[in-house]
Amino acid sequence: MRITLDLDLTTQGPLYPPSEVMDEEGNFIVIGTINRAGGAGVVTTEWGHALVRADSVVPAFGERAPYTILEEFGPSPPPHIGNKILHTLPLPLPCSNYPMLFAPEQYPAANQEHHPSYAFHETPIPDASPEHGRALSSPVRLRDWMAATGQLRVHVASDSRSAAFEAEFAGLIPNSLYTVMTLRERDLNPSAPTRPGPLGIPNVFVTDRNGAGSFYACLPNPFPRPDSPGANRVVNVVVLWMSYQLSHGGAIGRYGLGGDIHAQLKLRAPAFHELQTQA
C-alpha cells in the first residue's frame, strides 16, 4: 500500500515549549497548535500563527494552559513579523515540561547545560574555524523559513514487514544539515513517554544551494497492530533544521526542542492509520 502526504510548515514540536524558534526579543514564534483560553476555564487548541511570551504558564506534562499571545499573524505575515531574525532557544529550555533526555548515552548531562539564545547563523559550531567555510553566514528570517514545502510518500512492502519513507523538499535553508525524525504514539504519553527516534540511521540530508533536498529510509514494522504487544506506531514525521549542524546517530539531537533541533515541516495531526505492518 502506498500513500502520499503533503507536510505542513511549522516551528513547533510538542506543545511545550510552544515553539522551537525564537525572535530577537526572546519571544516564541509559533506556527502550529496554539492554546487559547475558552469559557469556564476550558483551553481551546487550534492551528495558527502567533508570537508567544516565553514566560507563558507551563502546566504539567500532558496538560494544557493558554499561551500568553502577543500578536497573531497569518500565512503571509506583515514585514515586521516576516523580517524577524530566527534564534535558537536558550538553555535550560524555557516554558518546557517534556521530561526527556534526547541522547542519554552521548550527553547524559545535556539538561544541565546553560547557553544563551543564538541567531541561527551565529550558532557556535563545535570545533569550527573560519577557514572551514561555514555555509550559513547571513540571518535566517521568518519569511525565509516559511518558504519550505515537502511531500512524503510511504510504501508498505509486499510482505508487510517494513515500510519505505521517501520525501522531497524545497525552500529549506540552503546548504544545511537536516534531521528527519519519527513521532510515535507513545512518545507523548504522560504516564510513560518514549524517546523520539530517527527515521532510519542515518537520518540526515543536506540541502543544495537552492534549499532543495530529498530523503529515503526504510523502517522495520513501523505500523504494528495497535493491540499487538509493545505496539508503538509511527504517527508523524518531522523535518528538523540542525542549528549546530551535527548528527547524533541514534538520537535526534543533543538538547532537543529548539535547543539544537528546530521543526520546520511535519503533519498537523497523527497519520498512517490505514497502514499496517508486522514483525
VOPADREN-639467 format. One line per 5 residues: their letters; for each residue x, y, z of C-alpha. Coordinates in pm, 1 decimal. Each point is the difference from the previous one (the first is absolute). Layout:
// VOPADREN-639467
a> X Y Z | ...
***
This chain:
// VOPADREN-639467
mritl> 0.0 0.0 0.0 | 123.5 349.8 -84.8 | -108.1 340.1 128.0 | 119.2 352.1 -80.0 | -29.9 288.0 248.1
dldlt> 92.4 367.7 -11.4 | 196.6 115.7 302.3 | -106.6 317.2 180.6 | 218.3 295.7 91.3 | 66.4 31.7 373.7
tqgpl> 232.7 125.5 272.0 | -138.9 -232.8 265.4 | 77.6 -338.9 150.2 | -223.7 -85.6 296.9 | -215.1 272.2 157.7
yppse> 269.8 97.3 253.0 | 213.4 184.3 -73.4 | -255.1 165.8 -231.1 | 256.9 28.6 -279.9 | 350.0 -111.8 -92.0
vmdee> 78.8 344.0 -142.7 | 33.5 339.6 172.1 | 30.6 359.8 -119.2 | 254.8 264.6 101.0 | -203.7 97.0 307.3
gnfiv> -22.5 -353.8 134.3 | -360.5 -63.2 -102.8 | -113.7 -330.5 -146.8 | -95.2 14.4 -367.7 | -277.7 -257.0 -17.2
igtin> -120.6 -163.8 -318.6 | -198.0 -293.8 124.6 | -252.7 -87.1 267.4 | -90.9 299.2 215.8 | -161.6 -26.1 343.6
ragga> -253.2 272.3 78.2 | -227.5 65.8 295.6 | -359.9 -102.3 -58.0 | -302.0 41.4 219.7 | -31.9 -152.5 347.3
gvvtt> 369.2 -76.0 23.6 | 5.9 -208.5 -315.9 | 313.2 15.6 -218.8 | -66.1 -2.5 -373.9 | 262.5 -124.6 -241.0
ewgha> 23.2 72.8 -371.5 | 261.2 50.3 -270.7 | 123.4 355.7 -45.4 | 286.8 250.9 -5.7 | 97.6 217.8 296.9
lvrad> 272.3 164.7 205.2 | -13.5 -148.4 350.6 | 174.3 115.1 316.2 | 268.9 -226.7 140.6 | -144.1 37.9 350.3
svvpa> -332.2 -157.0 -95.8 | -150.7 -231.6 261.4 | 153.0 -348.5 -9.1 | -243.0 -276.2 104.8 | 87.1 -355.1 97.0
fgera> 115.6 -220.5 -286.6 | -300.9 -120.7 -195.3 | -220.1 291.3 107.3 | -69.9 333.6 -172.7 | -9.8 363.1 105.6
pytil> -66.2 311.2 -210.9 | 302.2 156.7 -165.7 | 68.2 367.1 74.1 | -47.1 127.1 -355.9 | 161.8 329.0 -100.4
eefgp> -113.0 13.7 -362.0 | -155.4 -231.8 -254.9 | 80.9 -3.0 -370.8 | -94.3 -194.1 -308.6 | 170.3 -215.3 -263.6
sppph> 128.0 320.9 -163.6 | 134.6 195.4 298.9 | 44.2 378.4 -8.8 | 357.6 129.1 -39.2 | 57.3 61.3 370.9
ignki> -70.7 -370.3 58.5 | 139.2 -152.2 -318.3 | 332.7 181.1 40.7 | 65.9 -137.5 348.0 | 339.4 -169.0 31.0
lhtlp> -36.7 -355.2 126.3 | 176.3 -116.3 317.2 | 53.7 -320.1 192.4 | -152.6 -43.9 344.6 | 229.7 63.2 297.7
lplpc> 95.6 -276.7 239.2 | -154.1 -108.4 229.3 | -296.3 -2.1 -234.2 | -266.8 256.0 95.3 | -364.9 -95.4 37.5
snypm> 76.3 -372.9 -28.6 | -161.1 -289.7 185.0 | 124.3 -293.8 -209.9 | 190.4 -240.9 229.4 | 241.4 -137.1 -255.6
lfape> 371.6 -40.1 -64.7 | 38.7 -15.5 -375.6 | 345.5 -165.8 -10.9 | 38.6 -172.4 338.0 | 307.0 -205.7 -93.1
qypaa> 184.7 284.6 -170.5 | -100.3 298.5 213.6 | -144.1 -112.9 335.8 | 42.3 351.0 148.8 | -147.2 189.4 -296.2
nqehh> -294.2 128.8 207.2 | 240.5 167.4 242.8 | 177.9 217.1 -257.2 | -42.2 378.5 -24.4 | 24.8 191.3 -329.3
psyaf> -150.2 322.5 -133.4 | -231.3 25.4 -297.7 | 195.2 28.1 -326.3 | -101.6 137.9 -336.8 | -13.8 -300.6 -230.3
hetpi> 294.5 121.6 -208.0 | 208.9 66.5 313.3 | -54.1 -330.7 182.2 | 347.7 -112.3 109.8 | 101.0 -307.4 -198.7
pdasp> 219.9 -228.0 216.4 | 366.0 -10.6 -107.1 | -66.3 227.0 -299.1 | 248.5 259.5 -123.7 | -51.3 278.7 -256.9
ehgra> 207.8 -183.5 -259.3 | -244.6 -291.4 4.7 | -246.5 199.6 -207.9 | -320.1 12.6 197.0 | -283.8 4.1 -254.5
lsspv> -260.3 200.5 194.4 | 134.2 348.6 64.7 | -302.3 228.9 -35.0 | -313.9 24.8 214.5 | -290.5 -236.8 -55.6
rlrdw> -323.4 195.7 8.7 | -348.5 -131.6 63.0 | -100.6 68.5 -360.7 | 285.6 -227.0 -113.2 | -106.5 -275.0 241.3
maatg> -358.5 17.8 -124.4 | 102.4 -80.6 -358.7 | 50.3 -367.9 86.5 | -210.0 -275.4 -157.6 | 23.2 -377.0 8.2
qlrvh> -177.1 -311.4 -121.0 | 21.2 -341.5 165.5 | -66.2 -335.8 -165.7 | -36.4 -316.6 207.5 | 3.1 -348.6 -154.6
vasds> -70.4 -314.2 202.5 | 201.3 -295.9 -131.0 | -178.1 -293.2 -161.6 | 76.8 -222.0 301.0 | -129.3 273.4 237.5
rsaaf> 316.4 -23.3 213.5 | 138.3 343.6 -83.6 | -90.7 333.2 -152.7 | 201.4 240.1 -213.3 | -17.8 374.9 59.8
eaefa> 96.1 232.8 -285.3 | -17.3 377.5 10.2 | 77.6 296.5 -223.5 | 52.2 351.3 135.1 | 28.3 353.5 -135.2
glipn> 51.4 339.8 156.8 | 200.0 -123.3 299.4 | 306.2 183.9 133.7 | 268.1 -45.7 -269.8 | 316.8 -203.9 53.4
slytv> -117.1 -122.3 340.4 | -17.5 -322.3 197.5 | -348.9 -129.7 76.5 | -121.5 -289.4 213.5 | -316.8 -201.9 -59.2
mtlre> -167.4 -153.1 304.7 | -299.4 -213.8 77.1 | -260.7 79.2 259.2 | -156.6 -314.7 139.0 | -333.6 -26.9 176.2
rdlnp> 151.8 -49.2 345.0 | 273.5 266.3 -23.9 | -231.0 255.4 163.4 | -174.8 -239.3 238.4 | -14.5 191.1 333.1
saptr> 32.6 -315.3 208.6 | 302.1 -149.6 -178.6 | 129.5 195.2 -301.8 | 233.9 -173.9 -243.3 | 302.3 174.6 -149.4
pgplg> -57.9 141.1 -352.6 | 228.8 -171.0 -246.3 | 150.9 46.1 -343.5 | -171.1 -99.5 -322.4 | 267.9 -251.0 -91.1
ipnvf> 374.9 15.2 67.2 | 147.2 216.5 -134.2 | -294.9 236.6 16.9 | 156.0 310.8 -152.4 | 19.0 178.7 -333.8
vtdrn> 165.7 317.4 -124.9 | -187.9 255.1 -207.7 | 145.8 143.4 -319.5 | 70.2 368.4 -62.6 | -367.6 54.7 -85.8
gagsf> -132.8 -167.2 314.5 | -116.1 -317.9 -175.2 | 59.8 -346.6 138.9 | -119.0 -358.9 4.2 | -6.9 -282.4 251.7
yaclp> -56.4 -375.9 7.9 | -22.5 -248.0 286.8 | -144.7 -344.9 61.1 | -128.9 -94.4 346.1 | -80.0 -348.6 130.8
npfpr> -361.4 -37.3 111.3 | -81.0 369.7 51.3 | -378.0 -55.5 6.0 | -75.1 -303.3 221.6 | -354.3 -85.7 96.4
pdspg> -98.0 229.0 290.0 | -93.6 -298.8 215.3 | 327.2 -187.5 -58.2 | 243.7 -30.2 295.5 | 217.5 309.2 38.1
anrvv> -156.5 173.4 -298.6 | 129.3 355.5 -49.1 | -104.5 105.0 -347.6 | 155.0 281.5 -200.2 | -264.4 273.8 -12.4
nvvvl> 195.5 297.0 -138.9 | 319.6 96.7 -181.2 | 181.3 322.7 89.1 | 271.3 179.0 -198.7 | 241.6 193.4 222.7
wmsyq> 266.7 257.6 -79.7 | 315.5 -63.4 205.0 | 135.4 327.9 135.3 | 333.4 -155.0 108.8 | 23.5 -194.1 -329.4
lshgg> 62.6 -326.4 185.8 | -140.3 -351.1 -37.6 | -39.6 -217.9 308.4 | -31.4 -361.3 -119.8 | -297.8 -156.6 174.1
aigry> -108.3 328.8 158.3 | -175.3 285.4 -176.6 | 198.9 267.9 182.2 | 196.4 92.3 309.7 | -239.1 243.3 170.3
glggd> -319.5 -37.2 -203.2 | -301.2 230.8 -17.0 | 164.7 309.4 -147.5 | 330.8 -31.6 181.6 | 163.3 -155.6 -305.8
ihaql> -286.1 -146.0 -207.0 | -266.4 217.0 -160.3 | -312.4 -152.2 -156.8 | -76.6 152.8 -339.6 | -232.7 -253.7 -164.3
klrap> -234.2 -263.8 141.0 | -354.9 -133.7 -23.2 | -258.0 203.9 191.6 | -167.5 -306.0 149.9 | 86.2 -365.2 64.8
afhel> -6.4 -199.3 -323.2 | 60.8 -342.6 -159.4 | -309.9 -154.9 162.6 | -73.6 -197.8 -316.7 | 346.1 -161.2 -11.5
qtqa> 89.5 -325.0 175.3 | 321.9 -198.2 26.0 | 116.8 -304.6 191.3 | 320.5 -124.2 159.5
***
